[in-house]
Amino acid sequence: MERNHTDINGKSTAIKDLTTPHLKNIIAMLKRAAKRGVELESGAFGWDSCEMDYNCDVVYGRDALDAMNYQAYVDELTSREESERYRSRR
């Protein structure tokens, strides 16, 4: 399953296609955001504005990291680092 990163401008890039420095910066940014708290928005729409339901929750720590797909970025970086270690041993 291919995971994508969407930047602040809305551009979507496969995580595997990000440069390693960019990947490291994203991981650091996600950690900072998780400490500050991340707003999660959810909603269900009804027939009219009176029936609309909208929720906004703030999550921190592991819950925030999970919401931001943190593990996909870490897994990609770990895979690259393991590949590099393997290549350097040969």
N, C-alpha and C positions, 0 to 999 in steps of 0.2 A: 504494500500500500504506500503510495507516494504521498509524502507530507509536504505542504507548501508553507512558505513564510510570506506574509503580506506586510509590505512596508507602510510607512506613515502616509505615503501617497496613493496607496491602494494597489500597488504593483505586486503581483504574486510571482514568487520564484520557488522552485523546488528546493527544499532544504539541502539536498545533495549537490545542488549547483551553486550554493553560496561559497564564497572564498573562506578559507580557514580563519583569517583575522576577523572577517565580518561575523562568522559563526560565534567566535569567542566573545565579540562585543555584544551580540544578541543575548547570549547566555548571561553575561554580566548585567545587562539591562533588565532581563527577566527577573534575576535575583533581587535587584534594587526595587523593581515594581512590586514584587511579592512582599517585601518588607513594608512598603508604603500602603499597600492595599490595592486591590483591583476591583473595579466595578463590573459586576455581571448583570446584564440586562436580559430580561425575558418578558415575553408577553404573549397573550392570546387575544385574538380579535373576535369581537362579536358582530352583531348586525348593525349596531350604531355606536356612537361614541359613549353612550351611557353603559353599554355592555362590555366595553374594552377593559382588559385586565393587563396591568403592567407592573413588573417588579424590578427593583434595582437593589442588589445586595452587594456588600463589600466583603471580599474574602482576602485572607492573608496567608502567608507561609505556603505550606504544601498544597492547600486547596487552590491558592492563586496560581502556583506553578503548574498544577494539573490543568487548570482552566486555560492556561496559555501554551499548552503543549510542550512544556519545558523538556520533558524526557526525550522527545523526538530530536531536539537540538543536541542534547547531551549524548544520545546514542550515536548520532552522526559524527560528532567530534571524537568520541571514544573509538569508533570504527576507523577513522582516519589516523588517529594516533597509534592504534595497534598495527595498522598497515605500514605506517612509517617505521615502527620498531622492527617489524618483520623484514622490511626491505633493507634496513641498515645492518641487520645481522648477516645478510647474505654476502 
